Structure formats: structure tokens, C-alpha cells
Amino acid sequence: MDTNVLHNLSYGLYIISACNGAFLNAQIANVVFQITSNPPKVAASINKENLTYSFIKKSKEFAVSILEESTPLGFIGKFGFKSGRETDKFKDVNFKRLSSGCPIVLDNAICYFSAEVVEEFDCGSHVLFLARLSETGFIKTGRLMTYEYYHNVKHGTTPQAAPTFLREEIVRKGQKAVQRYCCRVCNYVYNPEAADPDNGIKPNTAFEGLPDNWVCPVCGAGKGQFEKE
Amino acid sequence: MDTNVLHNLSYGLYIISACNGAFLNAQIANVVFQITSNPPKVAASINKENLTYSFIKKSKEFAVSILEESTPLGFIGKFGFKSGRETDKFKDVNFKRLSSGCPIVLDNAICYFSAEVVEEFDCGSHVLFLARLSETGFIKTGRLMTYEYYHNVKHGTTPQAAPTFLREEIVRKGQKAVQRYCCRVCNYVYNPEAADPDNGIKPNTAFEGLPDNWVCPVCGAGKGQFEKE
């Protein structure tokens, strides 16, 4: 049974946020979708080990910022590959708190909504929170980031806690003749052909040609954390 | 509260199929997604009034064909805007039955999987079926149909039974100066600028210039069923 068929399901890329009093947290998610139209309800899948999960479990509220296509990898990495237990993810980020108390990220977001949890469905490693829309807003117009764009154009990677973590990074290995390097921390693959234009590195720059202070655009790890594929 | 923010969530376009003995049925769906990676489980949202729902409820099995970008509107309309109670949706369609008995559509599909239901979550008008992957297969390579492409490029519409039915067709009205016509049966909007190239109608063909035997590319209604927006 080839589970790679599941890579052909379509998703967007979102920041899900929640709070525990004054303590704010947020994480990247791709499994967010509308379930009913009347009343409008959404569902979001969250790994039980994530800090956001414990906040939502307690407060019964969460908020979602819908990201635009041009969102830098580093911004996604900040929310997707770090834990709110160790870092303040909202430091140096523009955000506002909604009436529910949940913070929504304004940087790189097209629009947002908050939702009140009406039911929790236990799915094993993840819980699906079914929630009723409570507040909405538009920030700007722009193209939406899709999961496909994140992977195929931005060369982003998937954390192990994500519902859609599969063998995709492994599958992608060895497709190109040019030497690529893989980040041992987050599995980001440095592809010399695409390079890292978000951070001023032009296409067709070999890994060896990167400046010494270059860091992984996703998780911030140094060059020494990379190894040949 | 502007529920139009929900139009910025991303989806694909799928055919979900099921069977009741020799009786086969299938429908279009956009809310299908992976929920856990180990073991790989997926969830699909189905309206309780749909025939597919009653089949899945009974057999605890369903299959999903993942559609390609070039899928004609009429093919989507056949599965999305007709009821299996009145028509045999598999007539003139290439399909095969999987070991579960579920039929999967081969036309316009990139790949498929079948899944065994392990849990049902009641969400009001819809039920989310959580299911464990049981069989998979690839049919061809190609670009995937996204919900955004279906709406913005193919000018497809959303049936009222869909979880994502909202005011989107209403929102879209009045955006263009050129006279557009709306199908009273399925809400498809004939846009003269885009016209209906799937059926040989070139861009910039006024509604009045359509041949008398032209029918709605989504639901098959005649020209007389259309009215000015």
C-alpha cells in the first residue's frame, strides 16, 4: 500500500493560536477546513503533544490566521519548528488579541477568524476540534499559500507532529544530480538550484558558497547542522 | 461577522464513492484530509442527506478518487449535482471495484485510495467519517484540481449540500460589466469572457450567441433555465 497517494490531498497553510491567560502561543497547521455551512463551523486537527493543544483544551477557543503565498520560510519555521514552551513566538511579530483573548498574527496573513470549540473528536495522536465561528476579519488581499506551493516552490518541510508527516522528504531525496544538503534539525533540504532568495541567496549557489553566517531558513540551525543528502 | 473569510481555506476536489451490494454511488467532495500519520487515517465530511452517506454508514467503507485539474465541469456536475437515487452515475464512466467493493472512478483521476471507517463524528448537517487507509493506487501523473482552480478558472459552483456552501456565488455577482447569466438549477454562472471551452464555446461568446442545444456545463439544464444576474 503506497501511502504517498495522500500527498495529493490539498491543504492551505495557517497559524493557529490560543492563550492561557496572558501566555500566548501559536503553531503552524495545514488541517483546517469548514465542516458545516449553517451555522458555519470549522474543524482543526492538533497534535496532543503541542502546547497549543493544551491551551485550546482549557480555554475552548482558538484563532486562525490564513497565510499568504509570499510568507517567508523563516516565519513559518518560527511558528512551526519551535516550541512555545521554550520561545515567545510573538516576540517581534505584529499581532492583536481578539475579544476571545486569542492572539492573531497580522504579518503575512490575508485574513483571520476565531472560533469557539463545540466538540472534540479524539483521533489518536491528534484531536479534531470542531468549532463555531465567532469573529472574522480581512487584513489584505493577496494570493493564498497552499501546502503544495510551500513544498514544491518554497521547499518547506513538515514537522513530525503534523498530521500529514509521511515519507515525503525521503521520497524527494535523490531526485537531482546536483548536491543538496539536509538540515539535521528540521529536515529542510537546501537545493542549490532554488537556493534561498528569501535571505538574499541567489539561485544556483552551491552549499559551499553560502556565507558562514547563513542559517537554515526554516529553523535557524547553522551550516554545521547540515549534511549531504 | 463576515463568513467570506472561510473562502480562503484551501481544498482539493474529489469523488467519494461507496456501495450497497451491487448498487454503486459516488459524489463530489472537497472536505477530505489526512488526520494522523501513524497509522495513516483520513477524514471525509459527508452530508447526512446524501445517498453516499447512507451507503458509508452501512458498509463502513468508502473510496476516494483524486481529480486532476483538467477534469471537465460536466464530469464534476454528473457526480456533484445529480442524485444517485435517480441516475446511475457510473454509466459511461470507467471505473473499477476495489477489494472493499467500493468503485473508484478512473476517468480524470490521478490516484485513489479506499478506507475503512473507524469512527463517526456527528457535526450537525454533516458527519465526519474517520477512516483507516486500506488500499491505494496511482493512475497517472498530472496537476491536481484545487477548489480555488475549480471556482476561479473553471467557474464551477457549490451545491447547497456541501459543507463549504456559503454566499460565494452571491458575492461574485455584479463584479463584471459584461452581462452574465446564472443557471437556476445549480447556480453556475455563464461568464461570456470565459465562455465554455470544455464544450467548444470560445471565450468572448455572449450568452445570446450560444447554440440552442447548449446546456449548462455543470448540471445539464437547458438555456431556458438561465436568467440574467
Interface residues (C-beta under 8 A of the other chain):
Chain A: M1 D2 T3 N4 V5 L6 N8 L9 S10 Y11 G12 V31 V32 F33 Q34 I35 T36 S37 N38 P39 P40 K41 V42 A43 S45 I66 I110 C111 Y112 F113 E119 F121 C123 G124 S125 H126 L128 L130 L133 S134 E135 T136 G137 F138 L144 T146 Y147 E148 A162 P163 T164 F165 L166
Chain B: M1 D2 T3 N4 V5 L6 N8 L9 S10 Y11 G12 V31 V32 F33 Q34 I35 T36 S37 N38 P39 P40 K41 V42 A43 S45 I66 I110 C111 Y112 F113 E119 F121 C123 G124 S125 H126 L128 L130 L133 S134 E135 T136 G137 F138 L144 T146 Y147 E148 A162 P163 T164 F165 L166
